[in-house]
Amino acid sequence: MALLKKIPVELVISDIRMPEISGLDLLLKIRELYPSTKVIIMTAYGSSEIQEEANRRGCFKYIEKPFEIGKLRQMILDTVKEKKGFEGTISNFQLSDLIQMNCLGRLTNAINVETIDKKGVIFFEDGNIIHATVDEKDGEEAFYEIISWQGGSFSIDKNSKADQESILKGWQSLMLEGLRRIDEREEQEDELDAEAIKKEHVTKVLGKFIETKGIHLLILFDKTGKPFVTLLNKKYEDKYDVDKIKEQVEAVIKEEKKLSQILNLSRKKEITIEYEDGLLKITWLPEADDFLLLLADHTSNFGLLRIETKKYLRALNTSFN
């Protein structure tokens, strides 16, 4: 630390278990005070799976002892050449880094983790994760919840011991399962974000279409036949039971599918039913299995509606392909 104050250092290579300061404490200080300095940790307790995950996620690098000097030399050269290193302040430090450092260093302590509304603790004994707690949860599920938190603060209680052992699984397996769950959750969140963006676009497009004279109701169904966006003209809010309409449309589409198979016909385009006092149109999106239901009265121009429907369906088509 004294040397780092005097001269710029590009790379630090450190053991984990040291007498005056642990490799974990040293790494934390370096990342906080000298974020551009890169770190390689030497350990006798490595794991190829965890190392691969650590490297993939931009965490610290480590090398297992005993090692060939040539391997360390190459790692030094590769690390120095890398454009990306540790950036930012201690707030950018990942919880998974802390956990790995405790395990690799075979430390006995506890990490207290706190977010805006939650507190959790992970206990280590000789590098093994033996207990975790958050709210009413204990054990593995508590650990998986804590490691999934996106941000917060932490503190380390050195030599703190748990009053029970609720986790028996090896730390490598715990970490891999925890990281897998994080990836799975992020994928789900990405899908939900994409779905929300698509729904917003569809609602915006159909919001203009519903203003067309004579239109009472618009429902866009997805390719599974389930309602995706529904818009009802405010003038007719008390006239229709929209839920029943959706149910009947789903039933009609199922029967139509059976009929098309019997007729040996494919690529549906449109179903139109004209009543004395209105019009019901079901039109499929170009090059998609999603379809739009339109209900209008005779104050509208049916020929114009056909043209307008095609126009708005083209505007929607980009969201469904």
N, C-alpha and C positions, 0 to 999 in steps of 0.2 A: 504494500500500500504506500509505503514511503517512496519507493521508486516510481510508482505511477503518478505521484504528485510532481515529481521532478521532470520526467521525460515522457513523451507520447509513446505508448506501447500498442503495437498492432495485435499481438496475440499473447495470451497467458495460458500456460499449461500447468495444471495443478492436480495434486492428489486430493482425495476427499477427506480422508482421516489424517488430521494433522494436530499437533499438540496445542497450539495457541488459538488457532482459528480453523474452523472446518471449511472444506471446499464449498459447501453450501453457503456459508456466511460470506466467504470471499467472492463467490459468484454474484451474490445479491449486491454486495458493495460495488463490484465492478460494473454491473448492469445499471446501477443507480447513478454512479458518479462518472463512469467512462463508457457510455453506451456504444461507442464505436469500437471498443476493444473486444476482440473475440476470445472465446474461452474453450479450451479442450480439457476435459477431466479424465484423469487416470483412475481406474478402479479394477478391483479383482472380482467384482460381482456384477458383471454385465449381462446383457441379454440381447441376442441378435434381433429378436422381434421388436423389443422396446427401442433398440437403437434405430431400427428402420422407421418406426413411428416417430421417434424424436427428430430424426433428420427430415422426415416428410413434413413435419409441423414447424420446422424452423427452430427447434430447441437447441440446447447446448450439444456439442459433440463429445463423445467419450471413447476411450480406447481401453481395452481389457488387458490387464497384466496376467502373465508375462507377454510381452510383444516384441516383435523384431524391430530393431531401430529403423530399418528401411521403411516399415509400415508407418511409424510415427513421422518420419521425415516426409513421406508422401502426404500424410494427413495435414502436416504443417503447410506444405506448399499449396495443397488444394484449398485449405481454409483461408490462407492469405490472399489467394487469387480470387476467391469468391467476392462478388459485388455486394451481395446482401449479407449483413451481419446483424448484431443486436442493435436495435434502434429504439429511441424514446427513453422513457424513465422507468422506474421500478413498477409503475402501474401497468406496463406492458408485459410484465413477467407472468407466465402462465402457471396456473395451479399445478398442472401436470408436471412442469419442470421441478417444482418444489417437492412433489411426491417422489419423483424419480431420484432426486438428489438424496432424499432421506433414506430411500431403500438402498441405493447404490453405496451410500456411505455407512450403511448398517447402523443408523443412528437410533437412539431411544428418545423420543420427544413427542410433542403434540402440536399440530397445526390448527390454530383457531381461525376459521374463515367466517367473514361477516359480509352480508349484502345489506341493502336498504332495509329489508324486512325479515331477514333470516340469519340464523347463526348456526354454525356447525363445527364439529371437532373431529379430526382424524388422528388416531393414536398409533405410534410406531414403537416397536420393541425389537432392537437389534436389526433394524431394517425391514422387519415384517409389519404389514398393516394388520393390526389385531382388533381394532375397534373403531367405529365411527358412529356419530350421533348427530341428528338434526331434528328439531321439534320432537315429534313422538316416534320417529324412526330410529332404529339401531341397526348395526351390521352392514351387510353389503348394500342394501337399498339406500341406506343413509349415505354411504360412500359414493354411490352412483349419482345421487342427487347433488351432493356437494361438488363433485368434479364437473357437473354439467353447468354450474353457474358461470355466467358470462363475465362477471366483474365484481369487484368489492375490495375488501382489505383483508390482510392476514397478519397473524403474529405467531411466533414460535415459542413454546414453553419448553425449554431445554430440560431433559431428563424427567419430563412429566410422564407418569404411567397411568394406564387405564385401570379401572376397577373391575373390568371384566374382559373376556376375550370372545367377541361375537363374530369375528371373521377368521375363517380357517383357510380360505383360498389363497394361493400364492399371489404375491403382489403383481407379477407380470400378467397373470390371467385377469386380475382385477382391473389393471390399467387397460389392457386390450379390450375387455368387455365395456369398460367405461367410455373409451374412445369410440368404440363401435356404436354405442348408444347415442353419443353426441353426434356422430356423422348421420345416423338414422334420423335423429330429431331435426338436424339442419336440413336434410333432404325434404322432410315433411313440411318444414317451415317454408322452404323454397317453393314447394308445390302449392301451398296455401297462398303465398304471395302472388304466384303466377295466376292462380285461380281468381284472386281478388282483383288483379289488374284486368283480367279478361272480363270479369263481371262488370267492372266499372265502365269498360269500353262499350260492352253490349248495352248496358243501361243508358249510356249517353246517346248511342245511335238510335235505339228504340224510343227514347224520350222525345226525339224530334218526329219520329214516325207517328206516334200516338196523337200528335197534334193535328194530323190530317183529318179533314172533315169527314164525319161519319164513322170513324173507328171507335169501337167501344173497348176492345180488349186485345192485347198482344201477349203471347206467351212463347218464349223460346225454349224448346226442349233440347237436351243434349242427345248424343248418339245412343245412349242407353234408354232413351224415352222418358227421362226424368226432367221435370221443370227446372230451368236454369235461371231465367229472369222473367218476371211477370210485371206487366204494366197495365193498369186499369184506369180508363178515363174517369176522372173524379165525378163526372155527372152521373155515372152509372154504378157507383160504389155499392148502393143498396139493391141493385137489380139482379146481380149474379152471385151464385155460390161458386167462387173460383176453384175451391178445392175439389168440388164434385166435377167441375168441368175438366180439371186436370186428370182425375181418375178415369173419366169416360174416354178422354183422348188417348190415354195410355192403353186402354182396352181396345180402342179402334185400331191403333197402330199395330198391336199384336195380331189382331185378326187380319189386317191388311197384309202383314208379313206372310201369314199362312196362305192367303189368296194369291199373292204374287208367286209363291212357290208352285201352287197348283197350275197357275197360268203360264209358268215358266217365263216370267217377266222380271226385269231388274232395273236398277237405277231409277228409283222413284223421283218424280218431279213435283207433282202437285195433286192434292185432293180438294175439290171445290163442291160445296153444297149450297145451292141458292134457294132461299126461302122466300115466301111472299113479302116478308118485312125485313129481310136481312141476308147476309152472306157470311159463310164460314169457309175459310181457306186454310189449308195446311200445305205449306211450301217448304221443300227441302233446300238447304243451302247448296250452292254449286260445289261439287266435288267433296261433299261431306254428308254424314248421316244425321246431322243436327237439323231440326226443322222448326219452322215458325207457324204458330196458330194466329190467325187474324179473324176477328169478329167485327163486322161493320153493318150499318143499317142502310136503307135505300136513299138516304140523303147524300151518300157518297157516290162517286163515279166509279163503277166497277172496272171499266177499262183503264182508268187512271190508276186505280189501286193496284192492278196487275203490274203496271209499269213501275210504280213506286215501290212495290214489294221487291221486285228484281233489283232495283237500285240499292235499297237498304240491305238486302241480303248480300250483295257484293261488298258492301261496307263492312259487314260482319264476318265475311268469309276469311279475312286475314287472321282473325282471332281463333279460328277453329281449324287451321291448317298449319 
